[in-house]
Amino acid sequence: MSTTTSTHQAARSELGSFGERLIGPDDERYDEARALFNAMIDKRPALIARCETAGDVAAVIRFAREQGLPLAVRAGGHNWGGLASADDGVVIDLSPMNSVTVDPKSATVRVGGGSLWQEVDAATQPHALAVPTGIISTTGVAGLTLGGGHGYLTRRHGLTIDNLLSAEMVLADGTQVTASAEDNPDLFWAIRGGGGNFGVVTEFTFRAHPLETIVGGPTFWALEDSDELLAAYREWLPSAPRNVSGFFNWHTIPPAEPFPEEIHLRLVCGIVWCIDASDDEAEKAIAPFLSIAEPLMHGIGRMPIAGLNGAFDGLYHPGDQWYARADFVREIPDEAIERNREWNAKMPTFKSGSHLYPIDGAVHDVAPEDTAFSFRDATWSQVFIGVDGDPAQAQALKDWTIGYWEALHPYAAGGAYVNFMMDEGQARVKATYGANHPRLARVKAQYDPDNVFRVNQNILPAA
Protein backbone atom coordinates (compact mmCIF):
# COMPACT_ATOMS: atom_id res chain seq x y z
CA MET A 1 0.00 0.00 0.00
CA SER A 2 1.41 3.43 -0.94
CA THR A 3 2.20 6.00 1.72
CA THR A 4 -0.24 8.48 0.20
CA THR A 5 -3.08 5.97 0.10
CA SER A 6 -2.51 4.77 3.67
CA THR A 7 -2.34 8.39 4.88
CA HIS A 8 -5.73 9.07 3.35
CA GLN A 9 -7.18 6.00 5.04
CA ALA A 10 -5.68 6.97 8.40
CA ALA A 11 -7.13 10.45 8.02
CA ARG A 12 -10.60 9.03 7.41
CA SER A 13 -10.31 7.35 10.77
CA GLU A 14 -8.63 10.17 12.70
CA LEU A 15 -10.50 13.06 11.06
CA GLY A 16 -13.83 11.40 10.45
CA SER A 17 -15.84 14.57 11.00
CA PHE A 18 -14.31 16.07 7.85
CA GLY A 19 -16.16 13.62 5.63
CA GLU A 20 -15.91 14.66 1.98
CA ARG A 21 -13.56 17.51 2.92
CA LEU A 22 -10.68 15.00 2.99
CA ILE A 23 -9.16 14.45 -0.45
CA GLY A 24 -6.51 11.82 -1.22
CA PRO A 25 -4.92 10.29 -4.31
CA ASP A 26 -7.79 7.83 -4.74
CA ASP A 27 -10.35 10.66 -4.96
CA GLU A 28 -11.62 11.78 -8.37
CA ARG A 29 -11.24 15.39 -7.17
CA TYR A 30 -7.55 14.93 -6.33
CA ASP A 31 -5.91 16.37 -9.47
CA GLU A 32 -8.08 19.46 -9.43
CA ALA A 33 -7.64 19.96 -5.69
CA ARG A 34 -3.83 19.63 -5.76
CA ALA A 35 -3.28 21.87 -8.81
CA LEU A 36 -1.19 24.96 -8.05
CA PHE A 37 -1.32 28.39 -9.66
CA ASN A 38 2.13 27.75 -11.14
CA ALA A 39 1.85 24.71 -13.40
CA MET A 40 5.64 24.43 -13.57
CA ILE A 41 5.41 22.88 -10.09
CA ASP A 42 3.63 19.54 -9.76
CA LYS A 43 3.27 18.21 -6.23
CA ARG A 44 1.42 15.12 -5.03
CA PRO A 45 0.38 15.50 -1.38
CA ALA A 46 -0.79 12.50 0.60
CA LEU A 47 -3.81 14.39 1.93
CA ILE A 48 -5.68 17.63 1.32
CA ALA A 49 -7.91 18.66 4.22
CA ARG A 50 -10.38 21.45 3.61
CA CYS A 51 -10.81 23.26 6.92
CA GLU A 52 -13.89 25.22 7.98
CA THR A 53 -12.89 26.21 11.51
CA ALA A 54 -9.83 26.87 13.64
CA GLY A 55 -10.60 23.57 15.38
CA ASP A 56 -10.32 21.80 12.01
CA VAL A 57 -6.92 23.39 11.46
CA ALA A 58 -5.71 22.27 14.91
CA ALA A 59 -6.89 18.72 14.22
CA VAL A 60 -5.04 18.53 10.91
CA ILE A 61 -1.85 19.90 12.45
CA ARG A 62 -2.05 17.24 15.15
CA PHE A 63 -2.67 14.51 12.55
CA ALA A 64 0.29 15.58 10.39
CA ARG A 65 2.59 15.64 13.40
CA GLU A 66 1.44 12.22 14.59
CA GLN A 67 2.01 10.80 11.11
CA GLY A 68 5.44 12.47 10.82
CA LEU A 69 4.44 14.15 7.54
CA PRO A 70 5.40 17.56 6.14
CA LEU A 71 2.65 20.15 6.47
CA ALA A 72 1.77 22.84 3.94
CA VAL A 73 -0.85 25.58 4.20
CA ARG A 74 -2.90 26.69 1.21
CA ALA A 75 -5.00 29.84 1.15
CA GLY A 76 -5.15 31.17 -2.41
CA GLY A 77 -2.51 28.75 -3.71
CA HIS A 78 -1.05 31.61 -5.76
CA ASN A 79 2.54 31.24 -4.56
CA TRP A 80 4.92 30.94 -7.53
CA GLY A 81 7.31 28.73 -5.59
CA GLY A 82 4.64 26.08 -5.04
CA LEU A 83 4.78 26.49 -1.27
CA ALA A 84 1.06 25.79 -0.86
CA SER A 85 1.67 22.04 -1.16
CA ALA A 86 4.11 19.29 -0.23
CA ASP A 87 4.94 15.98 -1.87
CA ASP A 88 3.73 13.09 0.31
CA GLY A 89 2.61 15.63 2.88
CA VAL A 90 -0.58 17.08 4.34
CA VAL A 91 -2.14 20.26 2.94
CA ILE A 92 -4.32 22.45 5.13
CA ASP A 93 -6.68 23.98 2.56
CA LEU A 94 -8.26 27.12 4.00
CA SER A 95 -10.47 27.90 1.00
CA PRO A 96 -13.75 27.21 2.87
CA MET A 97 -12.78 29.91 5.40
CA ASN A 98 -13.49 32.82 3.08
CA SER A 99 -15.96 35.01 4.94
CA VAL A 100 -15.44 38.79 4.83
CA THR A 101 -17.18 41.09 7.33
CA VAL A 102 -17.01 44.86 7.03
CA ASP A 103 -17.71 47.24 9.91
CA PRO A 104 -18.13 50.61 8.17
CA LYS A 105 -18.40 52.52 11.47
CA SER A 106 -14.95 51.46 12.66
CA ALA A 107 -13.59 51.06 9.11
CA THR A 108 -12.36 47.57 9.92
CA VAL A 109 -12.62 44.34 7.96
CA ARG A 110 -12.50 40.79 9.28
CA VAL A 111 -11.25 38.36 6.65
CA GLY A 112 -11.17 34.57 6.74
CA GLY A 113 -7.77 32.98 6.20
CA GLY A 114 -8.84 31.34 2.94
CA SER A 115 -10.20 34.48 1.28
CA LEU A 116 -9.04 35.96 -2.01
CA TRP A 117 -8.55 39.68 -2.46
CA GLN A 118 -11.41 39.87 -4.96
CA GLU A 119 -13.72 38.77 -2.14
CA VAL A 120 -12.38 41.53 0.09
CA ASP A 121 -12.81 44.11 -2.70
CA ALA A 122 -16.40 42.96 -3.30
CA ALA A 123 -17.24 43.41 0.39
CA THR A 124 -15.50 46.76 0.96
CA GLN A 125 -16.42 48.56 -2.27
CA PRO A 126 -20.12 49.12 -1.39
CA HIS A 127 -18.93 50.98 1.71
CA ALA A 128 -16.41 53.10 -0.26
CA LEU A 129 -13.59 51.47 1.69
CA ALA A 130 -10.43 49.66 0.65
CA VAL A 131 -7.72 47.56 2.25
CA PRO A 132 -4.29 47.87 0.57
CA THR A 133 -3.75 44.75 -1.55
CA GLY A 134 -1.50 43.61 -4.41
CA ILE A 135 -2.25 43.87 -8.15
CA ILE A 136 -3.97 40.54 -8.94
CA SER A 137 -7.32 40.01 -7.24
CA THR A 138 -7.18 36.20 -7.37
CA THR A 139 -4.25 36.28 -4.93
CA GLY A 140 -4.91 34.85 -1.47
CA VAL A 141 -5.19 37.32 1.39
CA ALA A 142 -3.06 35.19 3.73
CA GLY A 143 -0.01 34.70 1.55
CA LEU A 144 0.18 38.28 0.37
CA THR A 145 -0.32 39.69 3.87
CA LEU A 146 2.14 37.47 5.71
CA GLY A 147 4.86 38.31 3.20
CA GLY A 148 4.32 42.05 3.66
CA GLY A 149 1.87 42.97 0.91
CA HIS A 150 2.63 45.71 -1.59
CA GLY A 151 0.45 46.98 -4.40
CA TYR A 152 -1.47 49.92 -5.80
CA LEU A 153 -2.22 51.71 -2.50
CA THR A 154 1.18 51.17 -0.87
CA ARG A 155 2.59 54.69 -1.28
CA ARG A 156 -0.40 56.25 0.46
CA HIS A 157 -1.41 53.63 3.03
CA GLY A 158 1.66 51.45 3.51
CA LEU A 159 2.07 47.72 3.15
CA THR A 160 -0.83 45.39 3.83
CA ILE A 161 0.83 44.47 7.16
CA ASP A 162 0.86 48.15 8.14
CA ASN A 163 -2.94 47.93 8.07
CA LEU A 164 -3.18 44.64 9.97
CA LEU A 165 -4.73 45.09 13.42
CA SER A 166 -4.83 41.49 14.62
CA ALA A 167 -4.76 37.87 13.52
CA GLU A 168 -6.43 34.75 14.90
CA MET A 169 -3.93 31.91 14.70
CA VAL A 170 -3.46 28.20 15.31
CA LEU A 171 0.06 27.37 16.49
CA ALA A 172 2.18 24.27 15.91
CA ASP A 173 0.93 22.68 19.15
CA GLY A 174 -2.72 23.29 18.18
CA THR A 175 -3.17 26.25 20.53
CA GLN A 176 -5.49 29.00 19.27
CA VAL A 177 -4.22 32.51 19.99
CA THR A 178 -4.66 36.13 18.99
CA ALA A 179 -1.68 38.08 17.68
CA SER A 180 -1.91 41.85 18.00
CA ALA A 181 -0.06 44.79 19.51
CA GLU A 182 -1.58 43.80 22.89
CA ASP A 183 -1.71 40.00 22.63
CA ASN A 184 1.44 38.01 21.84
CA PRO A 185 3.21 41.09 20.46
CA ASP A 186 6.35 39.16 19.46
CA LEU A 187 4.22 36.86 17.33
CA PHE A 188 2.40 39.86 15.83
CA TRP A 189 5.75 41.43 14.98
CA ALA A 190 6.93 38.23 13.30
CA ILE A 191 3.87 37.55 11.11
CA ARG A 192 4.08 41.03 9.63
CA GLY A 193 6.46 39.97 6.89
CA GLY A 194 7.76 36.69 8.27
CA GLY A 195 5.51 34.54 6.09
CA GLY A 196 3.78 31.38 7.27
CA ASN A 197 6.60 30.35 9.58
CA PHE A 198 4.79 30.81 12.88
CA GLY A 199 1.33 29.32 12.58
CA VAL A 200 -1.85 29.25 10.51
CA VAL A 201 -3.85 32.47 10.38
CA THR A 202 -7.55 31.66 10.34
CA GLU A 203 -8.79 35.27 10.45
CA PHE A 204 -7.28 38.71 9.83
CA THR A 205 -8.62 42.06 11.02
CA PHE A 206 -7.58 44.99 8.84
CA ARG A 207 -7.92 48.74 8.96
CA ALA A 208 -9.67 50.00 5.82
CA HIS A 209 -9.43 53.42 4.19
CA PRO A 210 -12.05 55.63 2.53
CA LEU A 211 -11.83 55.20 -1.24
CA GLU A 212 -14.62 55.64 -3.78
CA THR A 213 -12.77 55.55 -7.10
CA ILE A 214 -9.29 56.02 -8.51
CA VAL A 215 -7.86 57.06 -11.86
CA GLY A 216 -5.99 54.04 -13.13
CA GLY A 217 -4.85 51.91 -16.00
CA PRO A 218 -1.78 51.47 -18.21
CA THR A 219 0.16 53.77 -20.47
CA PHE A 220 2.45 51.91 -22.89
CA TRP A 221 5.32 53.21 -24.97
CA ALA A 222 7.68 51.53 -27.42
CA LEU A 223 10.50 49.60 -25.75
CA GLU A 224 12.97 51.90 -27.51
CA ASP A 225 11.70 54.79 -25.35
CA SER A 226 12.28 52.99 -22.05
CA ASP A 227 15.69 54.52 -21.22
CA GLU A 228 14.38 58.07 -21.28
CA LEU A 229 11.11 57.19 -19.57
CA LEU A 230 12.72 55.17 -16.75
CA ALA A 231 15.28 57.92 -16.18
CA ALA A 232 12.41 60.36 -15.69
CA TYR A 233 10.43 57.92 -13.57
CA ARG A 234 13.30 57.25 -11.13
CA GLU A 235 13.54 61.00 -10.39
CA TRP A 236 9.79 61.64 -10.34
CA LEU A 237 8.50 58.86 -8.10
CA PRO A 238 10.22 59.66 -4.75
CA SER A 239 8.93 63.25 -4.86
CA ALA A 240 5.45 62.47 -6.19
CA PRO A 241 2.51 62.99 -3.82
CA ARG A 242 1.62 59.81 -1.94
CA ASN A 243 -1.83 59.66 -3.50
CA VAL A 244 -0.14 59.23 -6.90
CA SER A 245 1.37 55.88 -7.76
CA GLY A 246 2.32 53.78 -10.74
CA PHE A 247 4.52 50.77 -11.29
CA PHE A 248 6.99 50.77 -14.18
CA ASN A 249 6.97 47.66 -16.34
CA TRP A 250 8.25 45.97 -19.48
CA HIS A 251 5.93 43.66 -21.40
CA THR A 252 4.67 42.48 -24.75
CA ILE A 253 1.21 43.72 -25.73
CA PRO A 254 -1.14 40.71 -25.52
CA PRO A 255 -2.84 39.72 -28.78
CA ALA A 256 -6.32 40.35 -27.40
CA GLU A 257 -8.81 43.04 -26.44
CA PRO A 258 -8.79 45.69 -25.08
CA PHE A 259 -5.38 46.25 -26.70
CA PRO A 260 -5.48 47.80 -30.20
CA GLU A 261 -4.74 45.21 -32.87
CA GLU A 262 -2.04 47.35 -34.49
CA ILE A 263 0.16 47.04 -31.39
CA HIS A 264 -0.43 43.36 -30.62
CA LEU A 265 2.85 41.61 -29.68
CA ARG A 266 4.81 44.90 -29.64
CA LEU A 267 7.58 45.04 -27.04
CA VAL A 268 6.76 47.91 -24.72
CA CYS A 269 7.56 49.68 -21.50
CA GLY A 270 4.80 51.24 -19.45
CA ILE A 271 3.41 52.62 -16.25
CA VAL A 272 0.26 51.21 -14.65
CA TRP A 273 -1.22 54.17 -12.79
CA CYS A 274 -3.23 54.32 -9.58
CA ILE A 275 -4.10 57.90 -8.60
CA ASP A 276 -6.45 58.75 -5.77
CA ALA A 277 -7.31 62.27 -6.94
CA SER A 278 -9.54 64.31 -9.21
CA ASP A 279 -9.36 63.84 -12.97
CA ASP A 280 -7.52 67.16 -13.32
CA GLU A 281 -4.94 66.24 -10.68
CA ALA A 282 -4.40 62.85 -12.28
CA GLU A 283 -3.95 64.43 -15.69
CA LYS A 284 -1.33 66.82 -14.31
CA ALA A 285 0.56 63.96 -12.63
CA ILE A 286 0.71 61.92 -15.83
CA ALA A 287 1.36 64.80 -18.25
CA PRO A 288 5.18 64.96 -17.91
CA PHE A 289 5.48 61.38 -19.17
CA LEU A 290 3.21 61.97 -22.14
CA SER A 291 5.53 64.74 -23.31
CA ILE A 292 8.64 62.51 -23.23
CA ALA A 293 7.43 60.15 -25.94
CA GLU A 294 4.20 59.42 -27.81
CA PRO A 295 2.37 56.51 -26.14
CA LEU A 296 1.30 53.50 -28.13
CA MET A 297 -1.67 53.18 -25.76
CA HIS A 298 -3.03 55.42 -23.01
CA GLY A 299 -5.70 53.35 -21.27
CA ILE A 300 -6.54 55.58 -18.32
CA GLY A 301 -9.97 55.92 -16.71
CA ARG A 302 -11.85 56.39 -13.48
CA MET A 303 -12.80 53.14 -11.81
CA PRO A 304 -13.21 51.47 -8.42
CA ILE A 305 -9.98 50.02 -7.04
CA ALA A 306 -11.51 46.57 -7.54
CA GLY A 307 -11.53 47.24 -11.29
CA LEU A 308 -7.79 47.88 -11.28
CA ASN A 309 -7.02 45.00 -8.91
CA GLY A 310 -8.81 42.61 -11.26
CA ALA A 311 -7.64 44.11 -14.54
CA PHE A 312 -4.94 41.50 -15.18
CA ASP A 313 -6.66 38.44 -13.69
CA GLY A 314 -7.62 37.16 -17.12
CA LEU A 315 -4.08 37.45 -18.46
CA TYR A 316 -2.42 35.82 -15.45
CA HIS A 317 -4.67 32.89 -14.64
CA PRO A 318 -3.90 29.55 -12.97
CA GLY A 319 -2.21 26.89 -15.07
CA ASP A 320 0.61 28.84 -16.72
CA GLN A 321 4.28 28.01 -16.37
CA TRP A 322 5.97 30.56 -14.07
CA TYR A 323 9.55 31.24 -13.11
CA ALA A 324 10.48 34.30 -11.05
CA ARG A 325 13.34 36.17 -9.45
CA ALA A 326 13.20 39.41 -7.47
CA ASP A 327 15.20 42.09 -5.70
CA PHE A 328 14.67 45.19 -3.61
CA VAL A 329 15.97 48.35 -5.29
CA ARG A 330 17.00 51.65 -3.73
CA GLU A 331 18.35 53.48 -6.79
CA ILE A 332 18.32 52.91 -10.55
CA PRO A 333 21.66 53.93 -12.12
CA ASP A 334 22.04 54.49 -15.86
CA GLU A 335 23.66 51.08 -16.27
CA ALA A 336 20.62 49.38 -14.73
CA ILE A 337 18.34 51.28 -17.11
CA GLU A 338 20.31 49.95 -20.07
CA ARG A 339 20.38 46.36 -18.76
CA ASN A 340 16.60 46.39 -18.30
CA ARG A 341 16.02 47.46 -21.89
CA GLU A 342 18.53 44.95 -23.25
CA TRP A 343 17.01 41.98 -21.41
CA ASN A 344 13.44 42.91 -22.24
CA ALA A 345 14.37 43.04 -25.91
CA LYS A 346 15.01 39.30 -25.47
CA MET A 347 11.69 38.57 -23.75
CA PRO A 348 10.91 34.87 -24.37
CA THR A 349 7.07 34.98 -24.35
CA PHE A 350 4.35 37.63 -24.45
CA LYS A 351 3.33 37.03 -20.81
CA SER A 352 6.89 37.50 -19.52
CA GLY A 353 8.26 40.80 -18.28
CA SER A 354 9.45 42.82 -15.32
CA HIS A 355 7.81 45.22 -12.85
CA LEU A 356 9.19 47.88 -10.53
CA TYR A 357 6.68 48.30 -7.69
CA PRO A 358 6.94 51.46 -5.56
CA ILE A 359 7.50 50.76 -1.87
CA ASP A 360 8.28 54.27 -0.65
CA GLY A 361 5.93 56.88 0.78
CA ALA A 362 4.03 55.51 3.78
CA VAL A 363 6.21 52.38 3.84
CA HIS A 364 9.11 54.57 4.96
CA ASP A 365 7.12 55.87 7.95
CA VAL A 366 7.65 52.54 9.71
CA ALA A 367 11.08 51.68 11.11
CA PRO A 368 12.82 48.55 9.75
CA GLU A 369 12.83 46.95 13.21
CA ASP A 370 9.12 47.59 13.84
CA THR A 371 7.96 44.66 11.69
CA ALA A 372 9.63 41.58 10.26
CA PHE A 373 9.59 43.25 6.82
CA SER A 374 12.99 44.89 7.00
CA PHE A 375 13.63 46.72 3.70
CA ARG A 376 11.82 49.87 4.74
CA ASP A 377 14.41 52.05 2.99
CA ALA A 378 13.97 50.48 -0.45
CA THR A 379 12.22 52.49 -3.15
CA TRP A 380 11.09 49.65 -5.39
CA SER A 381 10.47 45.92 -5.33
CA GLN A 382 11.46 44.53 -8.72
CA VAL A 383 10.25 41.20 -10.07
CA PHE A 384 11.40 39.33 -13.17
CA ILE A 385 8.81 36.87 -14.49
CA GLY A 386 9.01 34.26 -17.21
CA VAL A 387 5.47 33.11 -17.99
CA ASP A 388 3.82 30.97 -20.66
CA GLY A 389 1.10 28.38 -21.00
CA ASP A 390 3.28 25.87 -22.87
CA PRO A 391 5.31 23.44 -20.70
CA ALA A 392 7.84 23.19 -23.54
CA GLN A 393 8.83 26.79 -22.76
CA ALA A 394 9.81 26.03 -19.15
CA GLN A 395 13.58 25.98 -19.66
CA ALA A 396 13.54 29.13 -21.81
CA LEU A 397 11.56 30.92 -19.10
CA LYS A 398 14.06 29.88 -16.42
CA ASP A 399 17.10 30.81 -18.50
CA TRP A 400 15.80 34.27 -19.36
CA THR A 401 14.58 35.05 -15.84
CA ILE A 402 17.80 33.97 -14.13
CA GLY A 403 19.97 35.68 -16.73
CA TYR A 404 18.00 38.91 -16.41
CA TRP A 405 18.14 38.79 -12.60
CA GLU A 406 21.89 38.14 -12.62
CA ALA A 407 22.42 41.14 -14.91
CA LEU A 408 20.46 43.47 -12.59
CA HIS A 409 21.39 42.02 -9.20
CA PRO A 410 24.63 44.07 -8.89
CA TYR A 411 22.47 47.22 -8.73
CA ALA A 412 20.03 45.84 -6.13
CA ALA A 413 19.75 46.53 -2.39
CA GLY A 414 19.98 42.84 -1.45
CA GLY A 415 17.17 40.56 -0.42
CA ALA A 416 13.79 40.30 -2.11
CA TYR A 417 10.06 40.35 -1.46
CA VAL A 418 9.40 36.86 -0.08
CA ASN A 419 6.19 36.47 -2.07
CA PHE A 420 8.22 36.70 -5.30
CA MET A 421 10.90 34.17 -4.33
CA MET A 422 11.24 30.61 -5.57
CA ASP A 423 13.20 27.99 -3.57
CA GLU A 424 16.46 29.96 -3.40
CA GLY A 425 18.07 28.74 -0.18
CA GLN A 426 18.79 30.03 3.30
CA ALA A 427 21.24 32.72 2.21
CA ARG A 428 18.50 34.51 0.28
CA VAL A 429 16.07 34.16 3.19
CA LYS A 430 18.59 35.69 5.58
CA ALA A 431 19.41 38.49 3.13
CA THR A 432 15.70 39.29 2.82
CA TYR A 433 15.21 39.71 6.56
CA GLY A 434 18.58 41.32 7.22
CA ALA A 435 19.06 42.53 10.78
CA ASN A 436 15.61 41.19 11.72
CA HIS A 437 16.54 37.58 11.00
CA PRO A 438 18.04 36.73 14.44
CA ARG A 439 14.91 37.97 16.21
CA LEU A 440 12.72 36.03 13.78
CA ALA A 441 14.71 32.87 14.56
CA ARG A 442 14.13 33.42 18.29
CA VAL A 443 10.38 33.92 17.80
CA LYS A 444 10.34 30.80 15.63
CA ALA A 445 12.02 28.84 18.42
CA GLN A 446 9.37 30.06 20.86
CA TYR A 447 6.29 29.32 18.73
CA ASP A 448 7.46 26.50 16.42
CA PRO A 449 10.62 24.93 17.88
CA ASP A 450 10.21 21.74 15.80
CA ASN A 451 9.84 23.72 12.55
CA VAL A 452 6.46 22.16 11.77
CA PHE A 453 5.75 25.11 9.47
CA ARG A 454 8.70 24.69 7.13
CA VAL A 455 7.08 24.56 3.68
CA ASN A 456 7.71 28.27 3.15
CA GLN A 457 10.63 30.69 2.88
CA ASN A 458 11.84 28.98 6.00
CA ILE A 459 13.20 30.69 9.07
CA LEU A 460 15.03 28.09 11.10
CA PRO A 461 14.43 28.13 14.88
CA ALA A 462 17.28 29.59 16.89
CA ALA A 463 19.34 26.90 18.56
Beta strands, then each sheet from edge to edge (+ up, - down):
strand 1: 22-23
strand 2: 47-50
strand 3: 71-74
strand 4: 90-93
strand 5: 100-103
strand 6: 108-112
strand 7: 129-130
strand 8: 164-170
strand 9: 176-180
strand 10: 200-207
strand 11: 209-210
strand 12: 214-222
strand 13: 244-252
strand 14: 267-275
strand 15: 297-298
strand 16: 301-303
strand 17: 321-329
strand 18: 353-358
strand 19: 380-388
sheet 1: 1+ 2- 4- 3-
sheet 2: 5+ 6- 10+ 8- 9+
sheet 3: 7+ 11-
sheet 4: 15+ 12- 14+ 13- 18+ 19- 17+
sheet 5: 15+ 12- 16+
end
